[in-house]
Amino acid sequence: MKRVVVIGASSGIGQQVAKLLLDKGYYLGIAARRQDRLLALKQLAPDRVVTAAIDVTAEDADLRLRSLIDELGGMDLYFHVSGIGKQNRTLTSDIELDTVNTNGKGFTRMIGEAYRYFAEHGEGHIAAITSIAGTKGLGPAPSYSATKAMQNVYLQALEQQANARGLKIRFTDIRPGFVDTDLLSGDYRYPLMLKPDNVARQIVKAIDNKRHVVVVDWKYAILTALWRRLPRALWRHLKI
């Protein structure tokens, strides 16, 4: 009997992954800012799904996570999907700060609580959606790419710490490219757009295989490998 908590399960990737894990027999604790959006998932298996309203930017979000874990009866896998991101070429202050608050402070709050829970209980698995945007600083979305780089490094640091402490905590850093979800809705047409159901299947496979880092999909794996090799002197002149 495996138990997973999914933060950000109300739509998009989180919802698709939650459905796949439910099909695999997991017991689910699912959360989002609006609890009513989770009821459709709960109706698929009322005896195996519990829900909670959690806003990762709220000061009590870590306490709400613990309550959800207790209601679920424990946790074997923590899957973090919650995040925001917008293009912000004018560097509007509210957009930048909201992104840092959600993807930086909120991410740290929730991943930290999951880590502490697993440290107390001896083992566990933390998986999180970050992004290929953390590979390089992207001019159209400064705070988004910066916070995604922070998330990549934070997970890497926790993985090193867990090994140093002898904790059996596994980590999976999932870095998708552009996915056709509400997050990317709008007038701008993103290239190489991925379908949420295909992305979800690759994510579950990566979690099952206990991958450390996975880029979704192969096209973006090639693209980000090229990005890493571009010197800063050249990168700053690219028009993205």
N, C-alpha and C positions, 0 to 999 in steps of 0.2 A: 504494500500500500504506500504509494508515493504521494507526497503533498507538495504543492507548488503555490507560491504567492506571486501573482502578476500585478504589478503596479502600472496602470495605464492600459487597462483591458477593455475600455469602452468602445474603441473603434480601431480601424487600421491594423497595423502589425500586431499589436497586443491582443486584439480580439481574435484574429486569425490563429495566432499561436495558442491562445487559450483553448480554442475549439479543438485544435489538433492534440493538445495534451489531454484534454477531456476524452477524446477518442482513444487515447493510449491507456486510459484507466486511471489517470491522476485524479486526486482530490484537489479542488481548486479553491484558493482564497483570492478573489479578484477585487480590485479597487480602482477607483477613478475619482475625479472631483465630483461628478454627478452619479450618484448611486443608481438612479432610475435607469440609466443607460446600460446597466449591467444585468437587468432583470431578464432580458432575452437569453443571455448565456445561462443564467441560473435555471431557467425553465427547461433547458436541455437535459439537466440531471439534477433536480432539486436536492437529492440526498448527498450529492458530492460537490456542491458549490455553495460557498458562503461569500457574501459581498460586504463591502464597506466603502464609505465615502472618505477618501483621503486626498488632500491637496498637499503635494510634497513641499510647497512653499510655506505651509503653516507650521508654527513652532511646535505643535503637538503631533506632527505627522509621524514621528518615530514611535510615540506612545500608541497611536492608532494602529500602526503596523504590528506592534506587539500584541495588541488586543485581537487583531485579525488572525495572527498566528495561533494564539490561544484558542480562539473559536474554531479554527481549522483542526486543532489537535496536534500541531507541530508543523515543521517545515523542513523539507529536504532540498528544495530548489527555490531560489529567489530570482525572479525575472523582472528586470527594471526596463520599462519602455517609456515612461513618462518623460516628455521633453518638449521644448518649443524651439522654433527657429524661423526667422524671416530675413529676406533681403533688406538691407538697410543702408543704401548708398548715400543717404543724407545724414547718416549717423544720428538719427532721432534718439534722444536720451532714454525715453521710456522703453523703447524696443530693446536697446542694449542692456539696460539694467534688469528688465524683466527676464531676458534670456539668461543673464548671469545668475539671477536669483533662482530660476528653475533648474537650469542645466548645471549650475555650479553648486550653490548652497543646497538646493533641494536634492540633487543627486548625492552629494556627500552625506547629507542627513540620512537618507534611506539606505544607501549602500553600507554606510557605517553601522547602522542598526542591524542590518542583515548579517554583517560580519561578526558583530558582537554576539548575536544569537548563536551563530554556528560555532564560534569560539567557546561559548558556554556549553554547547551540546556535543562538541567533539568533531563534527564534520558537517559538510554541506556543499552546495554548489551555488555560486553567484554568477548569473548571466545578465548582461546589460547591452541594450542598444546604444551604441555611440554613433559614429559616422565616418565615412571617408573624408569628411570635411576637416577632421582633425589632422590630416596629413600635412597640409600647408595652410598658411593664412590666406583666406579667401576674401578679397576686397569687397564683394557685394554683401557679405554676411560676416562682419568682423567678430562680433561677440559669439555668434554661433560656432564658427570654426575654432575660436579660442577655447570655448568651453568644451568642445568635443575633444580637442587635444588634451585638455586637463583631465577629462574622463579617461582617455586612453592611459595616461601616465598614472592616474590614481589607481586604476585597476592593476596595473603592472606593479606599483609599489605595494599594494595590499597582497598581491600574490607572493612577492618576495618576502614580505613580513610574515605571512602565514607559514611559509616554508621554514623560515628562521625560527619560528616559535613551535614548529612541529605540529601545526594544525592541519587537519585533513580537509581543507577548504579549497575547492576547485573554482576556477574563474574562466568565463568565456566572454571575450570582448567581441561583440558583433558589430561590424562596420558596413552598413548597407550604403549603396549609392542612392540615387533619387528614386523614391517609391511613391506610387500613385495613391496618396492618402490626402486627407483633409489638410495636413500640415503644408502641403505644396499646392493647394488649390489657389486659383487666381488667374490673372491674365497672362503671366509669364509661362512659356512652354519650356519645360526642362528637357534636356536631351537624355536618351538612354533610360527612359522611365521604366521602372520595374513594377510588376503586378504584386499586390500584397500577398495573395495566396501562394505564389511561387516563392516569394521571399520567406514566408512563414515556414514552408516545408524545409527550406535550406537551414533556417534557424534551428528548427527542432532536430534536424540531422546533426548539426554542429553541437548542440547540447548533448544529444545521445552519445556522440563520439568523444565528448569531453575535450573539444578543441579549445585551445587557449585564445587564439585570435582567428577570426574568419571575416573575409571581405566578401560581401554579396553584391553582384555575382562575379563571374570570371572576367567580364569586360572591365569592371571597376578594379579588379585585382591588377590587371595589366596597367590601367590608367594611373592608379596610385603608385605603382612601382616606378613608372616614368616620372611622376611628380617628384618623388623623393630624390631622384637623381638630378633634377634641375637645380643649378646653383641659384642662390638668392639674387645675384646680379641680373640673371635672366628672368627669374620669376617675377620680380617687381615691375617688369615692363610688359607682362602678358595682360591682354585685355580679356577679362572673363565676364 
